[in-house]
C-alpha cells in the first residue's frame, strides 16, 4: 500500500487501488473529492482561496489553490488516470463523477480575536459556495458535504472507502465513512447507514 499525503493548495488524481491518500487537519480550506464510481478513479484537491481573478494577470496560477478553478483542474487531471477517459469530452465525463466537500471550518484554537472571526468565516464560506457553483455548472452531483463549524477534519481514502474523522474537542472524533460501489454511494455514521443520492 502506497501512502500519500495531500498538502494545502495542492491536488492529485489517480486510479490505483494500492494508493491510500491522507489529508490531515483540514481547517479554513475546503477539500474537494471527485470520484468516478465505475473505475474508482478519484481526484482530490485542497483549495484555500475562493477567487483567482486578482492574481490572474501577475502569475501562473495553480488551479488546485483556487475554488473557481479547482473543479475544471481536477477533471483535467482525472482524464489522464484511465484509458477509457481520454477521448471523452468534459460534458460526457463530468456527469459520471460524484463529489464530496469537507472542511471550511474555523477551529477554536485559531480564533485570535472577535474582530477577525467574521472575515475568516466569510473566506471559508465563499470558497465552499464557489466550488458548489462550479459543480452545478459541470453537472456533477454533490453527494455529501461536511463544511463549516469549529472542528477540523481529516480524510483517509483507500479503495472504495472514504473515512472522515471530525474532531469534537475532548470527545472521540466523529467518524463518517462513505462506501462507493457503482452505482451506489452510502454513508455510515454513528451506527446508521444511508444512501447518498
N, C-alpha and C positions, 0 to 999 in steps of 0.2 A: 504494500500500500504506500503510495507516494503522497506525503502530506504537504500541502501548500498553505501559506498564509497570505491573505489579501490585506493590503495597507490602504489607508485613506487616499482618495484621489487616484485610485488605480482600478483595473478591471482585468478579467480574463474570461476565456471561453474554452471549453473542452468537451470531448465526448469519450471519456476514458473511465471505465468503472473502477479502475485501480487508483484513482485520484480522490483524496479527501481534502476538501477545502475548509479552512477555518478563518473566520473573521471575528476578532476578539473585541469586546467592549465598545460597541457602536454607540456613540453619543450624539453630537449635533448632526453629523452626516446621516444620510439615508442610504441603506443598501438595497439595490435592485437585483433581483434574481429573475432571469428569463430561462424557461425550460421548454424543450420540445419533448413531450412525453413518449413519442413514438421511438425516438432514438436515445433518449436520456442525455442529449446534448444540453449543456447549460452554460449560461453566461452570467457573471456576477460583477457588479461594479459598485463602488463606494464614493459617489459624488458628494462634494462638500458645499458647492455653490449653486444657486438657482439660475443664474443668468451669465452667459459668456459674452454678451454683446459689448461690455465695457472693455474687454481685453482683445476683441477680435482684430483690431487694427494694429495692435502693438506686439503680438507674439503668436507663435504657433500653439494652437490650443490642444489640450489633451481632453478628448471628449468624455473620458471617464471621470473628470473632475466637475463637470457641469450638468445640472439636471436637464437643461434644454437640449443637450447633445447626446446624453448617455443612451437613450433608447436606440437611436439610429446607430450609434457607435457599437453597442453590444450586438445588434442584429448583424452588422458587417462582420464582426469577429466570429459570431456563430456560424455564418455561412461558410467559413473555412474549416469547420470542425468535422464535417461529414460529407462524403462524396455525393450523396443524394441532394444536398442543398445547393450545390454550385451553380446549377442552371435555373434556380428558382428566382423569380423577381420578388422584391420586397412585399408586394401586395398579395402574393401567394404564400410566402413563407411566414410572415409575421403572424397571421391569424392561427397558425399551428401552435404558437407559443402560449404559455401561461406565465403570469408574473406574480411575484411576492415582493412586498415592500416592508422593510424592517428599519427602525431607528428613528432619527429626528427627535431625540429627547433632550431635555435639559437636566443633566444629572445634578442631584442635590449638592454633591461635593464641589461642583463647578459654579455654583451660584455665588458670585462675588458680592453683588450688591443689588438692591431692589431696582435701581435705575436701569441696569444693563439687562435685566431679565426679559422685559417685553421685546426688546430688539433681537435678542438671541432666539426667543420663541418665534419671532416673525421670520427669521432666516430659515429655520428648520421647516416651518410650515410652508413657506414659499417653495422650498426645494421639493417637498413632497407633492404639493399641488402641481408644480411644473411637470414632474415625472408622470403624474396621473393623466394630465392633458396629452402628453406625448403618447402614452399607452393607448388612450382612447383614439387618437388620430391614426395610430397604426393598427387599430382593431385587435389589440392584444388584451385579453381579459385579465383583470386583476383578481387573482384567485383568493388572496388573503393579504391583510396588512396588519402590522403591529407597530404603529408610529405614535410619536408624541409622548407625553407623560414625563416622568422624572427618573426612570430607571433604565440603565444601559442594557443592551442585549449582546449576546454572542451567537454566532451561527456556525454549524458544522454541516457540511454537505458531503454525503457519501452514498454513491449509487443512486437509488431512487428515494433516499430518505434525507429530509432537511430537518435538522433539530435546532430549535431556537431556545436559548436559555435567557430569561429576563430576570435581572437582579430585583430583589424585593427587600432591600435593607438587611435586617438581621435574620429574616426568614430564609428558608431554602429557595433557590431560584424557581420561577415558574417555567416548566419545560413544556414546550409545544412541539409536536412532531408532525411534519407533513410527509405523507407517503404518496408517491406518484407512480401509478400503474395504469398505463394507457387503456382507456381514455379517462380514468378516474383520478381525482385528487382528493385525499382525505386528511383531515386534521384530527389529531388526538391530543387532548389536553385535560389534565386532572381526571383521568379515567373515563372521559367521554370522547366518542368519535363521531365526526360528522363529515358529510361530503362537502367539498368546496366547488361551487359552480361558477 
